[in-house]
């Protein structure tokens, strides 16, 4: 199903390539609004260039940030003040970080690279009682609602890209340099599987080809 003519989609793709911006960072402030003002330990899965990890460090006693890409982790370390309570690790998302419990776990645009149910089960086990898990994920377009939301996102994406790149030389955002792959699961399947692992989890489709998940562990 295509909601926009191919010629229009092609023009938008070319415009977006010339005016890139970080869709994941767009949700960082939204993530912070779901978290307590102060907390102890935090884990950021798929930290990329470390922007979210540094924001978390403004509220946390300790932040563990992990990513499988050594180049982007090196960039994150260079961009993080020595005084920030962030430890960066190159490793596997599910096995390469220090053991929990964590008061906060964030995971942005990573779950579609992992075995979904296994990953959520692992993160649930790492979360402290009363802790918060926040996910910003990617889903495959399947339903009419998915395609309509994508149709709205496409021109908005171009508008935001133009606004953020005014007077700048186009360059791919540093947080998005790692190799990515398209998601395989659609939102209905994600919703079903997530709630089987995390009862009461709140999931919602979002603009810019993302969905969100928020779950708080019982205290």
N, C-alpha and C positions, 0 to 999 in steps of 0.2 A: 504493500500500500504506500502511495506517495501523496503527500498532502500539498506539495508545491511543485510547479512545473520543473522539469529537469533543467531547463535553461536558467530559471531563477536560482535553483539550488547550486548550479555551477558557478553562477556569478557570486553568490554568497560565499561559497567555498573559497573562491579566489580572493575576495575581499577579506575574509577571516584570516587567510594565510598571510596577508600583508599587514593585518592589524591583530596580532595574537594577544591573548591575555589568559590569565590563569583561572580557569573555572573552579578549581578546588579552593584556592585562596579566597574566592568570592564568599565561601561559606564559613571562613574562619571565625568571623565575628558572631555569626549565628551560633556556632559551636560554643563559644565562650558564654553566650547568654543561657545556655543549658547547664552550666556548671556552677558550683559554689564559688563564692568570692575567694575563699582560701581552702586549700586541701593539701594533703600530705604528698603522696607519691602519684605520679602520672606516667602513663606509657603511651607514646605516640607511634603507632604502627605505620610504616611507610612514610617516614618523616620528610623525604625529599630534601629540599634545600633548608629545612629547619624553621620555616616561618611560623608554623603553628606551634612547634616545640618552644620557640622563644616566647610566644604569647602565653603559653601554659606556664612557663617559668615565672611569669609575673604574678602568678597566684599560688604556685606549688612550692613545696619544700625541696622536691627532687623530681626531675623529668628524665625518663629513659626514652631515647628516640632511636628507632631502628629502621634501617633501609638496606636492601640487598645491593644497591648500586654504590660502589666505593667512590666513584667520581663525585656524585651528588652529596654523599656524606662528607667528603673532604671539603666541598664548598660550604656545607652547612657549618662545619667546625670553624672555617675561616670567617664566617659571617656572625658568629656567636661570641659575645663578650666573654672574657675569661671569668668574669664574676657571675655569669648566669649559671644556675644550677641545672645544666643540661649535660647529659652524657650521651654521646652518639656512638652507635654500634653498627658495624656492617655485618649483616647476618640474615638468616631466615626469619620471617615474620612470626612463625609459631614456635621456634626453638632457640632463636638467637638472642633473646633478651633475658635479663635477670628475672627470677621468679617473683610472682606477686606475694601478697596482695597489693593491688593498686586502687587508689580512691577514684581515679579517673583513667579511662582508656579511650583514646581517639583513634580512628581508622578512616582515612580519607582516600577514596579511589584505589583501594587495594584488594577488597574482598573478591572481586571478580578474577583476580589472579590466583586465588587460593581455593581449596576445597571448602565450599561455603559452610556446610553444616559443621564440619570438623573445626573450622576456624572460629565460628561463633561459640561452639562448645568450649574451646580452649580459652577464649577471651572471657567467657562467663566464669570459668574456674579461676582466672587471674584477678577477678574483681573482688574487692573487699566488700563485706556487708555494708549496705547503704551506698556503695559506690555507683558511678555513672559510666555507662558505655555510650559513646556517640559515634555513629558511622555516617559518612557521606559516601554513597556508592554509585555504581554505574549498572544499569539494567538494559537488556536488549528490548528494543521496541517491538511490541506484539499486538497490543490492543488499540482500539480506536482512540482511547484516551491518550495512550502513549504518543501516537502520531499527531494528534491535535496539539499536545503540549510541545512536541518537537517543532511543529509549524509555528507556534508562538515564539519559541526559543530562538529560532534561526534569525529573524530580523532583529530581535533584541540583542542577540549575541553580536551582530554586526554593529549595532548602535553603541554598545558598551565598548567594543574593541576600538571603534573610532574615537570615542571620548577619552579612553585611557591612553591612546597612542598619539594624541595630538602633539605635534612637534618632535616626536621621537622617531628614531630609525627602527624599523620593524625588526624584532628579534624574538625568538621563541623564549617564553618565560623560563628562567632557570629551574623552577620547580617542576617543569614538565619535560625535562630532557631524557628521562629514563624511557626505555622501550615499553610500549603499552600494547595491549591486545583488546579486541572488542569483547564485551560481556556476552556470556552464553545464556544466562538465566534471565527470564522476563520478570517484571515486577510481581505478578500474581504468584509465581513460584517462590520468589524471594520472600514475599509476605507470609506464605504458608510455612516455609521452612524456618524462617526467623522466629515466628511465634511458637513453633514446636519446641525450639531450644530456649527461647527467652519469653516465657509467658507474660503477656501484658506489654510487650514491646510496641512502641508507637512508630509506625512507618508511614511515609508520605512521599508521593512523587513530587519532584521539584523541577524548576526551570533549569535550562542549560544541561540537560541530559544527566540528571542526577536524581537520587532518592536519598532520604534521610531515615535513620533509625536511632531512637533513643530508648535506653533501657536502664532502669535503676534496680540494683540488687536489693532484695529484702534485707533489712537490718536485723 
